[in-house]
């Protein structure tokens, strides 16, 4: 089973997205600007622990 990276919204803290973990993403924490349905807008989502 492939490992997943869970992304959570910086504003409200909800865990909205998951992306497959790759070798290129192993060195630093992933930060992506994505849509949050709870905040009703595009916010920064960061990788959770």
mmCIF file as Biopython writes it, N, C-alpha, C and O atoms, coordinates in Angstrom:
data_model
#
loop_
_atom_site.group_PDB
_atom_site.id
_atom_site.type_symbol
_atom_site.label_atom_id
_atom_site.label_alt_id
_atom_site.label_comp_id
_atom_site.label_asym_id
_atom_site.label_entity_id
_atom_site.label_seq_id
_atom_site.pdbx_PDB_ins_code
_atom_site.Cartn_x
_atom_site.Cartn_y
_atom_site.Cartn_z
_atom_site.occupancy
_atom_site.B_iso_or_equiv
_atom_site.auth_seq_id
_atom_site.auth_asym_id
_atom_site.pdbx_PDB_model_num
ATOM 1   N N  . UNK A ? 1  ? 0.835   -1.179 0.000  1.0 0.0 1  A 1 
ATOM 2   C CA . UNK A ? 1  ? 0.000   0.000  0.000  1.0 0.0 1  A 1 
ATOM 3   C C  . UNK A ? 1  ? 0.881   1.244  0.000  1.0 0.0 1  A 1 
ATOM 4   O O  . UNK A ? 1  ? 1.842   1.338  0.764  1.0 0.0 1  A 1 
ATOM 5   N N  . UNK A ? 2  ? 0.547   2.184  -0.854 1.0 0.0 2  A 1 
ATOM 6   C CA . UNK A ? 2  ? 1.335   3.409  -0.971 1.0 0.0 2  A 1 
ATOM 7   C C  . UNK A ? 2  ? 1.069   4.337  0.207  1.0 0.0 2  A 1 
ATOM 8   O O  . UNK A ? 2  ? -0.055  4.427  0.700  1.0 0.0 2  A 1 
ATOM 9   N N  . UNK A ? 3  ? 2.109   5.022  0.646  1.0 0.0 3  A 1 
ATOM 10  C CA . UNK A ? 3  ? 1.950   5.989  1.728  1.0 0.0 3  A 1 
ATOM 11  C C  . UNK A ? 3  ? 1.288   7.246  1.203  1.0 0.0 3  A 1 
ATOM 12  O O  . UNK A ? 3  ? 1.457   7.607  0.038  1.0 0.0 3  A 1 
ATOM 13  N N  . UNK A ? 4  ? 0.525   7.920  2.074  1.0 0.0 4  A 1 
ATOM 14  C CA . UNK A ? 4  ? -0.159  9.146  1.701  1.0 0.0 4  A 1 
ATOM 15  C C  . UNK A ? 4  ? 0.317   10.285 2.580  1.0 0.0 4  A 1 
ATOM 16  O O  . UNK A ? 4  ? 0.671   10.086 3.743  1.0 0.0 4  A 1 
ATOM 17  N N  . UNK A ? 5  ? 0.322   11.474 2.014  1.0 0.0 5  A 1 
ATOM 18  C CA . UNK A ? 5  ? 0.611   12.694 2.755  1.0 0.0 5  A 1 
ATOM 19  C C  . UNK A ? 5  ? -0.713  13.405 2.956  1.0 0.0 5  A 1 
ATOM 20  O O  . UNK A ? 5  ? -1.426  13.671 1.988  1.0 0.0 5  A 1 
ATOM 21  N N  . UNK A ? 6  ? -1.054  13.720 4.205  1.0 0.0 6  A 1 
ATOM 22  C CA . UNK A ? 6  ? -2.298  14.403 4.527  1.0 0.0 6  A 1 
ATOM 23  C C  . UNK A ? 6  ? -2.020  15.899 4.603  1.0 0.0 6  A 1 
ATOM 24  O O  . UNK A ? 6  ? -1.066  16.328 5.252  1.0 0.0 6  A 1 
ATOM 25  N N  . UNK A ? 7  ? -2.865  16.696 3.930  1.0 0.0 7  A 1 
ATOM 26  C CA . UNK A ? 7  ? -2.731  18.152 3.927  1.0 0.0 7  A 1 
ATOM 27  C C  . UNK A ? 7  ? -3.835  18.774 4.770  1.0 0.0 7  A 1 
ATOM 28  O O  . UNK A ? 7  ? -4.998  18.389 4.650  1.0 0.0 7  A 1 
ATOM 29  N N  . UNK A ? 8  ? -3.480  19.732 5.621  1.0 0.0 8  A 1 
ATOM 30  C CA . UNK A ? 8  ? -4.474  20.415 6.441  1.0 0.0 8  A 1 
ATOM 31  C C  . UNK A ? 8  ? -4.410  21.914 6.187  1.0 0.0 8  A 1 
ATOM 32  O O  . UNK A ? 8  ? -3.349  22.462 5.889  1.0 0.0 8  A 1 
ATOM 33  N N  . UNK A ? 9  ? -5.553  22.563 6.310  1.0 0.0 9  A 1 
ATOM 34  C CA . UNK A ? 9  ? -5.688  23.996 6.071  1.0 0.0 9  A 1 
ATOM 35  C C  . UNK A ? 9  ? -5.008  24.771 7.202  1.0 0.0 9  A 1 
ATOM 36  O O  . UNK A ? 9  ? -5.161  24.419 8.371  1.0 0.0 9  A 1 
ATOM 37  N N  . UNK A ? 10 ? -4.264  25.815 6.864  1.0 0.0 10 A 1 
ATOM 38  C CA . UNK A ? 10 ? -3.613  26.654 7.872  1.0 0.0 10 A 1 
ATOM 39  C C  . UNK A ? 10 ? -4.611  27.511 8.640  1.0 0.0 10 A 1 
ATOM 40  O O  . UNK A ? 10 ? -4.380  27.828 9.806  1.0 0.0 10 A 1 
ATOM 41  N N  . UNK A ? 11 ? -5.709  27.889 8.007  1.0 0.0 11 A 1 
ATOM 42  C CA . UNK A ? 11 ? -6.673  28.799 8.629  1.0 0.0 11 A 1 
ATOM 43  C C  . UNK A ? 11 ? -7.573  28.061 9.616  1.0 0.0 11 A 1 
ATOM 44  O O  . UNK A ? 11 ? -7.641  28.441 10.785 1.0 0.0 11 A 1 
ATOM 45  N N  . UNK A ? 12 ? -8.266  27.012 9.167  1.0 0.0 12 A 1 
ATOM 46  C CA . UNK A ? 12 ? -9.233  26.336 10.041 1.0 0.0 12 A 1 
ATOM 47  C C  . UNK A ? 12 ? -8.716  25.016 10.606 1.0 0.0 12 A 1 
ATOM 48  O O  . UNK A ? 12 ? -9.279  24.511 11.577 1.0 0.0 12 A 1 
ATOM 49  N N  . UNK A ? 13 ? -7.662  24.443 10.028 1.0 0.0 13 A 1 
ATOM 50  C CA . UNK A ? 13 ? -7.076  23.220 10.551 1.0 0.0 13 A 1 
ATOM 51  C C  . UNK A ? 13 ? -7.725  21.938 10.059 1.0 0.0 13 A 1 
ATOM 52  O O  . UNK A ? 13 ? -7.315  20.857 10.483 1.0 0.0 13 A 1 
ATOM 53  N N  . UNK A ? 14 ? -8.718  22.011 9.185  1.0 0.0 14 A 1 
ATOM 54  C CA . UNK A ? 14 ? -9.365  20.803 8.694  1.0 0.0 14 A 1 
ATOM 55  C C  . UNK A ? 14 ? -8.451  20.065 7.722  1.0 0.0 14 A 1 
ATOM 56  O O  . UNK A ? 14 ? -7.691  20.680 6.974  1.0 0.0 14 A 1 
ATOM 57  N N  . UNK A ? 15 ? -8.538  18.746 7.744  1.0 0.0 15 A 1 
ATOM 58  C CA . UNK A ? 15 ? -7.722  17.903 6.868  1.0 0.0 15 A 1 
ATOM 59  C C  . UNK A ? 15 ? -8.526  17.575 5.632  1.0 0.0 15 A 1 
ATOM 60  O O  . UNK A ? 15 ? -9.396  16.704 5.666  1.0 0.0 15 A 1 
ATOM 61  N N  . UNK A ? 16 ? -8.241  18.271 4.531  1.0 0.0 16 A 1 
ATOM 62  C CA . UNK A ? 16 ? -9.067  18.202 3.337  1.0 0.0 16 A 1 
ATOM 63  C C  . UNK A ? 16 ? -8.513  17.310 2.244  1.0 0.0 16 A 1 
ATOM 64  O O  . UNK A ? 16 ? -9.293  16.704 1.510  1.0 0.0 16 A 1 
ATOM 65  N N  . UNK A ? 17 ? -7.212  17.204 2.105  1.0 0.0 17 A 1 
ATOM 66  C CA . UNK A ? 17 ? -6.618  16.553 0.947  1.0 0.0 17 A 1 
ATOM 67  C C  . UNK A ? 17 ? -5.595  15.510 1.364  1.0 0.0 17 A 1 
ATOM 68  O O  . UNK A ? 17 ? -4.993  15.602 2.434  1.0 0.0 17 A 1 
ATOM 69  N N  . UNK A ? 18 ? -5.405  14.512 0.499  1.0 0.0 18 A 1 
ATOM 70  C CA . UNK A ? 18 ? -4.312  13.554 0.653  1.0 0.0 18 A 1 
ATOM 71  C C  . UNK A ? 18 ? -3.683  13.352 -0.719 1.0 0.0 18 A 1 
ATOM 72  O O  . UNK A ? 18 ? -4.383  13.266 -1.728 1.0 0.0 18 A 1 
ATOM 73  N N  . UNK A ? 19 ? -2.362  13.277 -0.746 1.0 0.0 19 A 1 
ATOM 74  C CA . UNK A ? 19 ? -1.613  13.065 -1.977 1.0 0.0 19 A 1 
ATOM 75  C C  . UNK A ? 19 ? -0.650  11.909 -1.754 1.0 0.0 19 A 1 
ATOM 76  O O  . UNK A ? 19 ? -0.185  11.708 -0.632 1.0 0.0 19 A 1 
ATOM 77  N N  . UNK A ? 20 ? -0.340  11.147 -2.797 1.0 0.0 20 A 1 
ATOM 78  C CA . UNK A ? 20 ? 0.598   10.038 -2.622 1.0 0.0 20 A 1 
ATOM 79  C C  . UNK A ? 20 ? 2.005   10.546 -2.324 1.0 0.0 20 A 1 
ATOM 80  O O  . UNK A ? 20 ? 2.457   11.531 -2.908 1.0 0.0 20 A 1 
ATOM 81  N N  . UNK A ? 21 ? 2.682   9.872  -1.422 1.0 0.0 21 A 1 
ATOM 82  C CA . UNK A ? 21 ? 4.052   10.237 -1.058 1.0 0.0 21 A 1 
ATOM 83  C C  . UNK A ? 21 ? 4.999   9.737  -2.133 1.0 0.0 21 A 1 
ATOM 84  O O  . UNK A ? 21 ? 4.864   8.618  -2.628 1.0 0.0 21 A 1 
ATOM 85  N N  . UNK A ? 22 ? 5.956   10.576 -2.485 1.0 0.0 22 A 1 
ATOM 86  C CA . UNK A ? 22 ? 6.947   10.199 -3.478 1.0 0.0 22 A 1 
ATOM 87  C C  . UNK A ? 22 ? 8.344   10.435 -2.937 1.0 0.0 22 A 1 
ATOM 88  O O  . UNK A ? 22 ? 8.521   11.062 -1.892 1.0 0.0 22 A 1 
ATOM 89  N N  . UNK A ? 23 ? 9.315   9.939  -3.641 1.0 0.0 23 A 1 
ATOM 90  C CA . UNK A ? 23 ? 10.704  10.106 -3.210 1.0 0.0 23 A 1 
ATOM 91  C C  . UNK A ? 23 ? 11.134  11.563 -3.260 1.0 0.0 23 A 1 
ATOM 92  O O  . UNK A ? 23 ? 11.982  11.985 -2.474 1.0 0.0 23 A 1 
ATOM 93  N N  . UNK A ? 24 ? 10.556  12.340 -4.181 1.0 0.0 24 A 1 
ATOM 94  C CA . UNK A ? 24 ? 10.936  13.740 -4.312 1.0 0.0 24 A 1 
ATOM 95  C C  . UNK A ? 24 ? 10.345  14.603 -3.191 1.0 0.0 24 A 1 
ATOM 96  O O  . UNK A ? 24 ? 10.805  15.725 -2.980 1.0 0.0 24 A 1 
ATOM 97  N N  . UNK A ? 25 ? 9.339   14.104 -2.474 1.0 0.0 25 A 1 
ATOM 98  C CA . UNK A ? 25 ? 8.692   14.879 -1.411 1.0 0.0 25 A 1 
ATOM 99  C C  . UNK A ? 25 ? 9.202   14.520 -0.017 1.0 0.0 25 A 1 
ATOM 100 O O  . UNK A ? 25 ? 8.650   14.999 0.974  1.0 0.0 25 A 1 
ATOM 101 N N  . UNK A ? 26 ? 10.219  13.706 0.082  1.0 0.0 26 A 1 
ATOM 102 C CA . UNK A ? 26 ? 10.672  13.196 1.372  1.0 0.0 26 A 1 
ATOM 103 C C  . UNK A ? 26 ? 11.545  14.188 2.143  1.0 0.0 26 A 1 
ATOM 104 O O  . UNK A ? 26 ? 11.713  14.028 3.352  1.0 0.0 26 A 1 
ATOM 105 N N  . UNK A ? 27 ? 12.100  15.192 1.492  1.0 0.0 27 A 1 
ATOM 106 C CA . UNK A ? 27 ? 13.075  16.050 2.159  1.0 0.0 27 A 1 
ATOM 107 C C  . UNK A ? 27 ? 12.451  17.210 2.931  1.0 0.0 27 A 1 
ATOM 108 O O  . UNK A ? 27 ? 12.966  17.592 3.982  1.0 0.0 27 A 1 
ATOM 109 N N  . UNK A ? 28 ? 11.363  17.772 2.436  1.0 0.0 28 A 1 
ATOM 110 C CA . UNK A ? 28 ? 10.777  18.931 3.105  1.0 0.0 28 A 1 
ATOM 111 C C  . UNK A ? 28 ? 9.267   18.778 3.178  1.0 0.0 28 A 1 
ATOM 112 O O  . UNK A ? 28 ? 8.673   17.972 2.461  1.0 0.0 28 A 1 
ATOM 113 N N  . UNK A ? 29 ? 8.650   19.575 4.067  1.0 0.0 29 A 1 
ATOM 114 C CA . UNK A ? 29 ? 7.203   19.510 4.229  1.0 0.0 29 A 1 
ATOM 115 C C  . UNK A ? 29 ? 6.507   20.175 3.045  1.0 0.0 29 A 1 
ATOM 116 O O  . UNK A ? 29 ? 6.895   21.257 2.603  1.0 0.0 29 A 1 
ATOM 117 N N  . UNK A ? 30 ? 5.493   19.520 2.551  1.0 0.0 30 A 1 
ATOM 118 C CA . UNK A ? 30 ? 4.766   19.973 1.373  1.0 0.0 30 A 1 
ATOM 119 C C  . UNK A ? 30 ? 3.831   21.127 1.740  1.0 0.0 30 A 1 
ATOM 120 O O  . UNK A ? 30 ? 3.123   21.052 2.744  1.0 0.0 30 A 1 
ATOM 121 N N  . UNK A ? 31 ? 3.824   22.187 0.937  1.0 0.0 31 A 1 
ATOM 122 C CA . UNK A ? 31 ? 2.942   23.339 1.118  1.0 0.0 31 A 1 
ATOM 123 C C  . UNK A ? 31 ? 2.313   23.674 -0.233 1.0 0.0 31 A 1 
ATOM 124 O O  . UNK A ? 31 ? 3.012   23.963 -1.204 1.0 0.0 31 A 1 
ATOM 125 N N  . UNK A ? 32 ? 0.981   23.629 -0.275 1.0 0.0 32 A 1 
ATOM 126 C CA . UNK A ? 32 ? 0.246   23.882 -1.514 1.0 0.0 32 A 1 
ATOM 127 C C  . UNK A ? 32 ? -0.926  24.802 -1.200 1.0 0.0 32 A 1 
ATOM 128 O O  . UNK A ? 32 ? -1.539  24.699 -0.137 1.0 0.0 32 A 1 
ATOM 129 N N  . UNK A ? 33 ? -1.236  25.706 -2.135 1.0 0.0 33 A 1 
ATOM 130 C CA . UNK A ? 33 ? -2.410  26.550 -1.998 1.0 0.0 33 A 1 
ATOM 131 C C  . UNK A ? 33 ? -3.570  25.847 -2.699 1.0 0.0 33 A 1 
ATOM 132 O O  . UNK A ? 33 ? -3.557  25.678 -3.919 1.0 0.0 33 A 1 
ATOM 133 N N  . UNK A ? 34 ? -4.585  25.432 -1.908 1.0 0.0 34 A 1 
ATOM 134 C CA . UNK A ? 34 ? -5.722  24.687 -2.433 1.0 0.0 34 A 1 
ATOM 135 C C  . UNK A ? 34 ? -7.026  25.255 -1.878 1.0 0.0 34 A 1 
ATOM 136 O O  . UNK A ? 34 ? -7.017  26.069 -0.955 1.0 0.0 34 A 1 
ATOM 137 N N  . UNK A ? 35 ? -8.140  24.816 -2.450 1.0 0.0 35 A 1 
ATOM 138 C CA . UNK A ? 35 ? -9.452  25.281 -2.019 1.0 0.0 35 A 1 
ATOM 139 C C  . UNK A ? 35 ? -9.880  24.559 -0.741 1.0 0.0 35 A 1 
ATOM 140 O O  . UNK A ? 35 ? -9.765  23.337 -0.641 1.0 0.0 35 A 1 
ATOM 141 N N  . UNK A ? 36 ? -10.374 25.323 0.232  1.0 0.0 36 A 1 
ATOM 142 C CA . UNK A ? 36 ? -10.903 24.760 1.476  1.0 0.0 36 A 1 
ATOM 143 C C  . UNK A ? 36 ? -12.402 25.029 1.506  1.0 0.0 36 A 1 
ATOM 144 O O  . UNK A ? 36 ? -12.829 26.183 1.481  1.0 0.0 36 A 1 
ATOM 145 N N  . UNK A ? 37 ? -13.195 23.975 1.561  1.0 0.0 37 A 1 
ATOM 146 C CA . UNK A ? 37 ? -14.649 24.143 1.545  1.0 0.0 37 A 1 
ATOM 147 C C  . UNK A ? 37 ? -15.177 24.703 2.860  1.0 0.0 37 A 1 
ATOM 148 O O  . UNK A ? 37 ? -16.264 25.279 2.894  1.0 0.0 37 A 1 
ATOM 149 N N  . UNK A ? 38 ? -14.421 24.540 3.941  1.0 0.0 38 A 1 
ATOM 150 C CA . UNK A ? 38 ? -14.841 25.082 5.234  1.0 0.0 38 A 1 
ATOM 151 C C  . UNK A ? 38 ? -14.594 26.586 5.315  1.0 0.0 38 A 1 
ATOM 152 O O  . UNK A ? 38 ? -15.396 27.315 5.899  1.0 0.0 38 A 1 
ATOM 153 N N  . UNK A ? 39 ? -13.497 27.051 4.735  1.0 0.0 39 A 1 
ATOM 154 C CA . UNK A ? 39 ? -13.167 28.482 4.712  1.0 0.0 39 A 1 
ATOM 155 C C  . UNK A ? 39 ? -13.801 29.182 3.509  1.0 0.0 39 A 1 
ATOM 156 O O  . UNK A ? 39 ? -13.863 30.411 3.461  1.0 0.0 39 A 1 
ATOM 157 N N  . UNK A ? 40 ? -14.269 28.397 2.542  1.0 0.0 40 A 1 
ATOM 158 C CA . UNK A ? 40 ? -14.899 28.907 1.330  1.0 0.0 40 A 1 
ATOM 159 C C  . UNK A ? 40 ? -13.939 29.773 0.505  1.0 0.0 40 A 1 
ATOM 160 O O  . UNK A ? 40 ? -14.321 30.833 0.010  1.0 0.0 40 A 1 
ATOM 161 N N  . UNK A ? 41 ? -12.704 29.318 0.365  1.0 0.0 41 A 1 
ATOM 162 C CA . UNK A ? 41 ? -11.731 30.041 -0.433 1.0 0.0 41 A 1 
ATOM 163 C C  . UNK A ? 41 ? -10.437 29.265 -0.563 1.0 0.0 41 A 1 
ATOM 164 O O  . UNK A ? 41 ? -10.284 28.188 0.015  1.0 0.0 41 A 1 
ATOM 165 N N  . UNK A ? 42 ? -9.503  29.821 -1.328 1.0 0.0 42 A 1 
ATOM 166 C CA . UNK A ? 42 ? -8.191  29.202 -1.504 1.0 0.0 42 A 1 
ATOM 167 C C  . UNK A ? 42 ? -7.277  29.619 -0.360 1.0 0.0 42 A 1 
ATOM 168 O O  . UNK A ? 42 ? -7.064  30.808 -0.124 1.0 0.0 42 A 1 
ATOM 169 N N  . UNK A ? 43 ? -6.738  28.629 0.349  1.0 0.0 43 A 1 
ATOM 170 C CA . UNK A ? 43 ? -5.850  28.876 1.480  1.0 0.0 43 A 1 
ATOM 171 C C  . UNK A ? 43 ? -4.630  27.975 1.359  1.0 0.0 43 A 1 
ATOM 172 O O  . UNK A ? 43 ? -4.607  27.064 0.531  1.0 0.0 43 A 1 
ATOM 173 N N  . UNK A ? 44 ? -3.629  28.223 2.170  1.0 0.0 44 A 1 
ATOM 174 C CA . UNK A ? 44 ? -2.417  27.416 2.186  1.0 0.0 44 A 1 
ATOM 175 C C  . UNK A ? 44 ? -2.709  26.134 2.969  1.0 0.0 44 A 1 
ATOM 176 O O  . UNK A ? 44 ? -3.241  26.183 4.077  1.0 0.0 44 A 1 
ATOM 177 N N  . UNK A ? 45 ? -2.358  24.995 2.386  1.0 0.0 45 A 1 
ATOM 178 C CA . UNK A ? 45 ? -2.474  23.694 3.030  1.0 0.0 45 A 1 
ATOM 179 C C  . UNK A ? 45 ? -1.072  23.147 3.223  1.0 0.0 45 A 1 
ATOM 180 O O  . UNK A ? 45 ? -0.254  23.166 2.303  1.0 0.0 45 A 1 
ATOM 181 N N  . UNK A ? 46 ? -0.802  22.662 4.418  1.0 0.0 46 A 1 
ATOM 182 C CA . UNK A ? 46 ? 0.528   22.124 4.745  1.0 0.0 46 A 1 
ATOM 183 C C  . UNK A ? 46 ? 0.429   20.662 5.141  1.0 0.0 46 A 1 
ATOM 184 O O  . UNK A ? 46 ? -0.616  20.177 5.576  1.0 0.0 46 A 1 
ATOM 185 N N  . UNK A ? 47 ? 1.537   19.986 4.977  1.0 0.0 47 A 1 
ATOM 186 C CA . UNK A ? 47 ? 1.634   18.575 5.340  1.0 0.0 47 A 1 
ATOM 187 C C  . UNK A ? 47 ? 1.549   18.416 6.849  1.0 0.0 47 A 1 
ATOM 188 O O  . UNK A ? 47 ? 2.209   19.146 7.588  1.0 0.0 47 A 1 
ATOM 189 N N  . UNK A ? 48 ? 0.738   17.466 7.313  1.0 0.0 48 A 1 
ATOM 190 C CA . UNK A ? 48 ? 0.630   17.190 8.741  1.0 0.0 48 A 1 
ATOM 191 C C  . UNK A ? 48 ? 1.697   16.198 9.156  1.0 0.0 48 A 1 
ATOM 192 O O  . UNK A ? 48 ? 2.332   15.572 8.307  1.0 0.0 48 A 1 
ATOM 193 N N  . UNK A ? 49 ? 1.893   16.053 10.433 1.0 0.0 49 A 1 
ATOM 194 C CA . UNK A ? 49 ? 2.894   15.138 10.958 1.0 0.0 49 A 1 
ATOM 195 C C  . UNK A ? 49 ? 2.474   13.733 10.803 1.0 0.0 49 A 1 
ATOM 196 O O  . UNK A ? 49 ? 3.205   12.824 11.195 1.0 0.0 49 A 1 
#
